[in-house]
Amino acid sequence: MSNIIIKPILTEKATNDSETKNRFAFVVSREANKIEIKSAIEKMYSVHVKGVRTATYGGGKPKKKFTSKGVSEQANPIWKKAVVSVAEGETIDLYDNI
C-alpha cells in the first residue's frame, strides 16, 4: 500500500479543502486506480472514504532552456493527483508524520 500513496499535497488550496469540505489531496502512483487508492487511504489513516477523484498532470510540450552550450529541451514529469473525500466527522492528520 505504501507504493500507491507517494505523499500528501500541502498547498493553501488543499488545506482549505481539508478544513472546509473534508477533502484531502495526495500524489499517487500513476498505475493506481480509484479502488486501490481508496483501500490504501482507509488502511493508512483508519477513515471511511466517500469518494476519490483523480487527475493526471504533466507531459505535453517540453520546456526549452537556453544554456551556454546551446538550446536543450527538458520534458515535464507526469504525475497523478487524487482528491479523497472522507466521511463526515472524520479527518486525516497530515502533519502527524513530520
C-alpha positions as CSV (number, residue, x, y, z in Angstrom):
1,M,0.0,0.0,0.0
2,S,2.9,2.4,0.6
3,N,3.8,2.4,-3.0
4,I,0.4,3.7,-4.0
5,I,0.3,6.8,-1.9
6,I,3.5,8.8,-2.6
7,K,2.9,12.0,-0.5
8,P,0.2,14.4,0.6
9,I,-0.2,17.7,-1.1
10,L,0.1,20.6,1.4
11,T,-0.9,23.7,-0.5
12,E,-3.2,26.6,0.5
13,K,-6.0,25.3,-1.7
14,A,-5.6,21.7,-0.4
15,T,-5.5,22.9,3.2
16,N,-8.6,25.0,2.7
17,D,-10.4,22.0,1.2
18,S,-9.4,19.8,4.1
19,E,-10.7,22.3,6.6
20,T,-14.0,23.3,5.0
21,K,-15.0,20.4,2.7
22,N,-13.3,17.4,4.3
23,R,-11.3,16.6,1.2
24,F,-7.6,15.7,1.1
25,A,-5.2,15.7,-1.8
26,F,-2.3,13.2,-2.4
27,V,0.3,12.5,-5.1
28,V,-0.3,8.8,-6.0
29,S,1.2,6.2,-8.3
30,R,0.3,6.7,-12.0
31,E,-0.8,3.0,-12.3
32,A,-3.1,3.1,-9.2
33,N,-6.9,3.2,-9.8
34,K,-9.6,4.7,-7.6
35,I,-10.4,1.4,-5.8
36,E,-6.7,0.8,-4.9
37,I,-6.3,4.5,-3.7
38,K,-9.5,4.2,-1.6
39,S,-8.3,1.0,0.2
40,A,-4.8,2.4,0.7
41,I,-6.1,5.6,2.4
42,E,-8.6,3.6,4.5
43,K,-5.8,1.3,5.8
44,M,-3.2,4.1,6.3
45,Y,-5.4,6.6,8.1
46,S,-8.3,4.5,9.5
47,V,-11.0,6.6,7.9
48,H,-14.0,5.8,5.7
49,V,-13.6,7.2,2.2
50,K,-16.8,8.5,0.4
51,G,-15.2,9.3,-2.9
52,V,-12.0,9.6,-4.9
53,R,-11.3,11.9,-7.8
54,T,-8.1,11.6,-9.9
55,A,-6.3,13.8,-12.4
56,T,-3.1,13.3,-14.4
57,Y,-0.7,16.3,-14.8
58,G,2.5,16.9,-16.8
59,G,3.8,15.7,-20.1
60,G,2.9,17.8,-23.1
61,K,5.2,20.3,-24.7
62,P,8.8,20.1,-23.4
63,K,10.4,23.2,-21.9
64,K,13.3,24.9,-23.7
65,K,16.3,26.1,-21.8
66,F,18.9,28.4,-23.3
67,T,22.3,27.5,-21.9
68,S,25.8,28.4,-22.8
69,K,26.2,25.1,-24.7
70,G,23.0,25.8,-26.8
71,V,19.3,25.1,-26.6
72,S,18.2,22.0,-24.6
73,E,14.7,20.6,-24.1
74,Q,13.5,19.2,-20.7
75,A,10.4,17.0,-20.6
76,N,7.8,17.8,-18.0
77,P,7.3,15.0,-15.4
78,I,4.0,13.1,-15.5
79,W,2.3,12.7,-12.1
80,K,-1.2,11.7,-10.8
81,K,-3.2,13.5,-8.1
82,A,-6.0,12.1,-6.1
83,V,-8.5,14.1,-4.1
84,V,-10.1,12.0,-1.4
85,S,-13.4,12.8,0.4
86,V,-13.8,11.3,3.8
87,A,-16.9,10.7,5.9
88,E,-18.4,13.4,7.9
89,G,-16.8,13.8,11.4
90,E,-13.6,12.1,10.3
91,T,-10.3,13.7,9.5
92,I,-6.8,12.9,8.4
93,D,-3.9,14.4,10.3
94,L,-1.3,15.1,7.5
95,Y,1.2,16.7,9.9
96,D,1.4,13.6,12.1
97,N,4.5,12.1,10.3
98,I,6.6,15.3,10.2
